[in-house]
Amino acid sequence: MEIKIKLDRQSKTPLYRQIASQIIDNITVGTLKEGVCLPAERKLAAILGVNRSTVINAYHDLEKQGYVTPHVGKGTVVTSVQFREQADSFGWQELLSGHGESLMNAYNFTMSELLRQRDLIAMDSGIAAPELYPKKKFAEICQKILFSEADVILQYDSAHGIRSFRETLTSIMQNRSVEVSPDNIIVLNGSQEGLDLISRILLEPGDCVIMEEPTFLGAIDIFRAYGVRIIGVPVDSDGMVVSRLENIICRVRPKFIYTIPTFQNPTGVCMSMERRQRLLEIAGKHHIPIIEDDAYGLLNYGESETPALKSLDKHGNVVYVSSMSKMLCPGLRLGWMATPPSLTPFVAAGKQLTNLHTNNVLQRMVDLFYREGHLQDHIIRSRRYYSDKLHLMLAALEKHAPRGLQWNKPTGGFYIWATLPENLSAIQVLQEAVKNKVSFVAGPVFYHNSDGHNKIRLNFSYTKPELINEGIKTLCYIIKNSLKDPHKWSNNEIKPMV
Ligand SMILES: Cc1ncc(COP(=O)(O)O)c(C=O)c1O
């Protein structure tokens, strides 16, 4: 049986609502009959060119409205009319604010579910290698803290974060040549919280934000949820093409510029020093703040270190955000923000309103992990390990790549950015790849307007070294095969088979 879903990406209706309502139409007109299984989430996501979480949200929405029921081993099944009538009839959806509506498009119900389902060579992740997680040392330190500091550490503390950890963070930032006072650091539940906080403080619906494009999809989702217009500036091998900036700034007066200058996600590119200087000059001249996301800054596998943008900031217009997620482990949910002094009280107040402060035990655990010298060792070990994985992936690409597949050679971070030959569709290749137990991220999610249809992001940090060659070999085989059948790569209207 065939269902038709056509997405309008310009529409204000979130994609998950569009998918859900078109499935309801199909159920109502009888194209989808009671008892029929909907396409698997991953499959429908690949076909529609959306995040899997968007399809999952659509299916959750349908479930809440009683149109479908999830069945273990069977999938998502269209329910009977009788059952549908008994479903939640309060109508919460009609009560959602504009912000509430837009949140759902970004919400990923399934981060942990996805991780549990990993029976494939996952080159789609953005995760630090679990084999490096310092489990034993963490257990020892945690025990020590709870024995000796429990009365203090289990109490409420300042919204800024515990003082000793903020001092540690100033030392960590010195490795990025950033000098800030602990008074201007706010410890966060991951750097994503920082991007949300700064958006909450600075953005109004209708504002413009400039970002590199492609860029971190979490940031696109956050800015979108605040109802702003995103203006993309392309990235080349030297980072954001800042020569385009001045024109855009004069035209749209952006609220801020968001950038990942060092080992960018998804391209792995490091912005040149000349461009960093120029970016600061332009932003300073026009009084535009810059949000520097330095999540990968310390994961450098090259010969030279490029200092953080913040270290060159003479005007005090750079807000620096970073994280323990990539250099240590993401599940800690520890990040931080270094703000210009006049902004700090607002960020602290925002933080306090949301969750008072970040978990003290974890702050202190990582604080001691650093003070005892383990974090420094961990970073040295991680750099070596990821550098080896990067080179394994580059060697596998050299060996197996079909003619026309192009990729870059980053010197840090987690990702290789590649362009498919002959304009193949990344989404279609991904569909085949997943069938063959290999995954990557298709380019469009990294663009606010879903460009990048023939781009792919390959992650090398997460996959076990012994699987990297096999993963790339399979992927390259799929690309070669796809080239033999180019006519199947055009899809404006999506017709998933049910
Ligand atoms: C550039 C960038 N910033 C921020 C984050 C989010 O990190 P955190 O886990 O600290 O919220 C990520 C995660 O992928 C990222 O790639």
The ligand as an SDF file (V2000), in Angstrom:
LIG
                    3D

 16 16  0  0  0  0  0  0  0  0999 V2000
   29.3720   22.2500   18.0200 C   0  0  0  0  0  0  0  0  0  0  0  0
   28.6110   21.6280   19.1320 C   0  0  0  0  0  0  0  0  0  0  0  0
   28.1940   22.3850   20.1440 N   0  0  0  0  0  0  0  0  0  0  0  0
   27.5090   21.8840   21.1760 C   0  0  0  0  0  0  0  0  0  0  0  0
   27.1860   20.5460   21.2190 C   0  0  0  0  0  0  0  0  0  0  0  0
   26.3800   20.0390   22.3850 C   0  0  0  0  0  0  0  0  0  0  0  0
   27.2120   19.6310   23.3720 O   0  0  0  0  0  0  0  0  0  0  0  0
   26.7280   19.3430   24.8640 P   0  0  0  0  0  0  0  0  0  0  0  0
   26.7030   17.8640   25.0010 O   0  0  0  0  0  0  0  0  0  0  0  0
   27.7660   19.9840   25.7090 O   0  0  0  0  0  0  0  0  0  0  0  0
   25.3970   19.9660   25.0730 O   0  0  0  0  0  0  0  0  0  0  0  0
   27.5920   19.7020   20.1830 C   0  0  0  0  0  0  0  0  0  0  0  0
   27.2220   18.2890   20.1960 C   0  0  0  0  0  0  0  0  0  0  0  0
   27.2650   17.5990   19.2080 O   0  0  0  0  0  0  0  0  0  0  0  0
   28.3230   20.2590   19.1240 C   0  0  0  0  0  0  0  0  0  0  0  0
   28.7460   19.5180   18.0930 O   0  0  0  0  0  0  0  0  0  0  0  0
  1  2  1  0
  2  3  1  0
  2 15  2  0
  3  4  2  0
  4  5  1  0
  5  6  1  0
  5 12  2  0
  6  7  1  0
  7  8  1  0
  8  9  2  0
  8 10  1  0
  8 11  1  0
 12 13  1  0
 12 15  1  0
 13 14  2  0
 15 16  1  0
M  END
$$$$
